[in-house]
Structures are given as structure tokens and as C-alpha cells.
Amino acid sequence: MKVLLVAKLNTGNTYFDSLYNELAKKNIEVIANENDFWDNNKNFDIIHVHFLENIFNWNIKDITNDDFKRLKFRLEVLKKTKTKIIITRHNIYPYNLHDKILIQKIYNLFYRYTNAMIHLGNYSISEFKKNNEQYNNTLEHTVIKHGNYLNLNNNISKATARSLLNISNDRFVFLNFGTFRNLKERNLILEAFKKLNKSKKTLLTSSWEIEGSKKTVYSKIRRRIINIDSKYALNNTFVSNDNIQTYLNAADVLVVPRLKTLNSGLVYLGLSFGKIIVAPAIGNITEVIEQTNNVLFDPSNSKSLVSAMEKAVSLKGTNLDYQNMVYARDHCSWGDIAQAHVDVYNKIEAILNDT
């Protein structure tokens, strides 16, 4: 079986690298490439897409009706060659939509030619079936968990990590890792942190600017002024995979301040580093946070986040941090996840070959 994984490797997030490396150990031929999706000279038994944005080189803002026509033609070619198409549903739609109507049109077009959909949680299946009834009899649905990040470096102590970030060892550190998608996310965690009744607390961020926004002098000055207070360590820097451990190991609690999302790899990053996690009760996130006994909050209510952060403080000293790491190891293993993918590939091959 020859499988095209429509993805680019070595881009920072190790999700695709881990999946590809484990699939390559199975009894299939797997190729990871974004551009091969369009190549009529290359034949595959299965094409596995993760983000539809991938096939357009992530240039969402530049997508036009011509791209829609081009995609439709390509999907017709793949159908005639009996190539099976599978998509993993990482999002409902891209969060930074430029032309919502056109993007929805492209997604619906792709779903018409898709044979199977992999979900990262059960919520995703029910949400899709509820809002896309026209595909209920044409798509095979399967849940496969998001993989762990245990392949990342994790060999420095909390004291060393804090020393590197100029945070004293007596602080209770809440971490927001990665970029804020919008100003509301940043304001949510800032306001909740201010209201949190906890002595010697510190809010640590790896990024301060809003994703996709231009850096401004005002924003830079504001961050510096806030950082004068020892309660804040608001960094704004690129963090390499080798240095992710610095931020995670410096933290007591990982806060995921997403307001609207289907999935978040940050949850699995926190589990992999044994962090207590505070995350929004939305999408597939609810399922994994409940399974691991971490803390949920209502993203529409800032008081809910304050209460969740207070609860996270009370959990410090329990063995939840260790349990989280064990969950990541035992339930999010990339070897098991790759095998689950191969099972889906084989199932779709068998079903369609019998028709």
C-alpha cells in the first residue's frame, strides 16, 4: 500500500514527524509531501490530508474560485484512479478565515470526495454529523487520539529552567505557551491572573504578540512595563523544540486560554511534561481533560477561569502531574496511533475494493 501524507516535516510541531516516523515502520510505503497532492504523475492508494490549508501551502488569504475549480478537477482525477481520500479533522474551519464562504465551499467540496474521516475525539464526530448530515452515509468515521510529545527534550530541572527565565524558585508559575490567536485570549488570561488570590504568583508566556499581528512600539513598551512587576514574565520570542522544556519545566500549571477551537495540541504537550492543565470546556478538549482529571473552565466567563486556576493551585502536591505523564505515555503512544492509522487505511481499502 502506498500512502501520501499531505504534510511538511521538520517545521517545528513534531506531530507530523512522529506520525510519519512510526508509519514508516509499518508494512506500508509512506511519503510525506504537500505538493504531491497535485502531481498527476504520481499514484497513491491513499491520500491522507490533515489540514486542507496544506494543499494550498497555507496561503488561505490568497485562495480564489480558481483554486476551487482546480481542486474539483484534481479530486475528479483521483476518483477515476480509485485513490482513496482520508482527512484528519484538526479544525472545523481555519480560525483566521479571510473568505468564509469560499473556504466553506472548498471544505464541502473536499468532503464529497472523502472516504474516511479521522477525529481526535468523540465530540468532533457528533458535531460533524449534526452539521453535515449530507455526508452521514458516505464517510467512515474513526477516533484516533492526538499523540504525545515525549520525544521532546526533557532533561533540565525546574530550578534550572527558572534560572534561565529569571524566575525565583518560590514563585507559583502559570504558563501560557505559544501564541495568542486574538486579543480576547490574551486579555482573558491577564484579567483572570490579576483576580487570582494567590501569593507569590507569576504569569509566564513564551509569546506576547497576537498571532499574525504586526509588532508595535506600544505593545513592546506595555510588555516591558508589566514585566517590572515580579508577578509577570511575559516573553516574546521564538522557542525551538530544544528549548520548549525550559518553559514547561519552569511552570506549575499550563493554562490554555483558547476561546474557540476543536482541538489543542497544547493539552498533549502539558500532559507529556506532567503539568497540571487548565483548559476550556470546548471541542474535543473537554473529553481528554475530564479523562485525566485536570481542570476545565467556561471560556465565555472570566470568573470561571479564575476558579479553575484556583483549583489547579489546590491540585499541586497531588500526583496528578505524574498521572498526566503516564497518560501521555500509555494512551497517546505514537506507535499505537500509527497502527490505528494503518487499520483505517486497510479498512477503507477493503471496503472500497469490495464495491
Secondary structure, DSSP 8 states (H G I E B T S, - for coil): -EEEEE--SSSS-THHHHHHHHHTTSSSEEEE-SGGGG-TT---SEEEES-GGGGGTT-GGG--HHHHHHHHHHHHHHHHTT-EEEEEES-SS-TT-SSHHHHHHHHHHHHHT-SEEEESSHHHHHHHHHH-GGGTTT-EEEE------TTS---S-HHHHHHHTT--TT-EEEEE-S-BSSHHHHHHHHHHHHH---TTEEEEES--SBTT----HHHHHHHHHHHTSTTEEE------GGGHHHHHHH-SEEE---SS-S--HHHHHHHHTT-EEEEES-TTHHHHHHHTT-EEE-TT-HHHHHHHHHHHHHHTTSSHHHHHHHHHHHHS-HHHHHHHHHHHHHHHHHHHHT-
